């Protein structure tokens, strides 16, 4: 008997799922008169964002400078790392023209990755230091 009721309930609910829903249409919000046209971004902007960042960008340097105020200990550590990475990158860039393109791609990728990683760690530490200061209020 219970199985029969369960079967009938399942069939009734299945019928409700297939029933079309009557959703009211908004009379308050008018439809746009003209469709919005999105123009594609120029190819130059895409290549700039994917270009390797062998040197620290302005945002990264500004965040490192701000870190000096919020967390001097971390500033010293990251500043030292930035100096070492910049020195090694400069050394690489001085001989870059004489390298095989395959080696150039590998080394450029490695330096790019290290710089992005360092900038991310600086950003994260700065954000955490600012949040810690705000929590102390």
C-alpha positions in Angstrom: 0.0 0.0 0.0 2.8 2.4 0.9 4.6 1.7 -2.3 1.5 2.5 -4.3 1.2 5.9 -2.6 4.8 6.6 -3.2 4.5 5.7 -6.9 1.5 8.0 -7.3 3.3 10.8 -5.5 6.3 10.5 -7.8 4.1 10.5 -10.9 2.2 13.6 -9.7 5.5 15.4 -8.9 7.0 14.4 -12.3 3.9 15.9 -14.0 4.5 19.2 -12.1 8.1 19.3 -13.3 7.1 19.1 -17.0 4.4 21.7 -16.7 5.4 25.0 -18.2 6.0 27.8 -15.7 4.0 31.0 -16.2 6.5 33.7 -15.2 5.1 37.2 -15.1 6.8 39.7 -17.4 8.1 43.0 -16.0 6.1 46.0 -17.0 8.4 48.3 -15.0 11.7 47.6 -16.9 11.4 48.5 -20.5 13.3 46.5 -23.1 16.4 48.2 -24.6 15.6 50.0 -27.8 18.9 49.0 -29.5 21.0 46.0 -28.8 24.3 46.6 -27.1 27.2 46.1 -29.5 30.5 45.0 -27.9 33.5 45.8 -29.9 36.5 43.4 -29.8 39.6 44.5 -28.0 42.5 45.3 -30.2 45.2 42.6 -30.5 47.9 45.0 -29.2 46.2 45.1 -25.8 46.1 41.4 -25.5 49.8 41.0 -26.3 50.8 43.6 -23.8 49.0 41.8 -21.0 50.6 38.4 -21.9 54.1 39.9 -22.3 56.7 38.6 -19.8 57.3 40.9 -16.9 61.0 40.6 -16.3 61.1 43.9 -14.3 58.8 44.8 -11.5 55.8 46.9 -12.7 54.9 50.2 -11.1 52.1 48.6 -9.0 54.4 46.1 -7.5 57.0 48.7 -6.6 54.3 51.0 -5.1 53.0 48.0 -3.0 56.5 47.2 -1.8 57.0 50.9 -0.8 53.6 50.8 1.1 54.7 47.6 2.8 57.6 49.6 4.4 55.0 51.5 6.4 52.8 48.6 7.4 55.3 45.8 7.9 59.0 46.9 7.9 60.3 43.4 8.6 58.5 42.0 5.5 59.6 45.1 3.5 63.3 44.3 4.2 62.9 40.7 3.2 60.9 41.4 0.0 63.1 44.4 -0.9 66.2 42.1 -0.7 64.5 39.5 -2.9 63.6 42.2 -5.4 67.1 43.5 -5.6 68.6 40.0 -6.1 66.0 39.1 -8.7 66.5 42.4 -10.5 70.3 42.0 -10.5 70.0 38.4 -12.0 67.5 39.6 -14.6 69.7 42.4 -15.6 72.6 40.0 -16.0 70.4 37.7 -18.2 69.1 40.7 -20.3 72.7 41.7 -21.0 73.4 38.4 -22.8 69.9 37.7 -24.1 70.7 38.7 -27.7 73.3 35.9 -28.0 71.1 33.1 -26.8 69.2 30.4 -28.7 65.5 31.3 -29.0 64.5 28.1 -27.2 66.8 28.9 -24.2 65.6 32.5 -24.3 61.9 31.2 -24.0 62.8 29.0 -21.1 64.8 31.5 -19.1 62.3 34.4 -19.8 59.5 32.2 -18.6 61.4 31.4 -15.4 62.2 35.0 -14.6 58.7 36.1 -15.5 57.3 33.5 -13.1 59.6 34.5 -10.3 58.7 38.2 -10.7 55.0 37.6 -10.8 55.3 35.3 -7.7 57.2 37.9 -5.8 54.8 40.6 -6.7 51.9 38.4 -5.6 53.6 37.7 -2.3 54.2 41.4 -1.7 50.5 42.2 -2.5 49.3 39.4 -0.2 51.5 40.5 2.7 50.5 44.1 2.3 46.8 43.2 2.3 47.2 41.0 5.3 49.2 43.7 7.2 46.5 46.3 6.4 43.7 44.0 7.6 45.6 43.2 10.8 46.0 46.9 11.4 42.3 47.5 10.8 41.4 44.7 13.2 43.3 46.3 16.0 41.0 49.3 16.0 
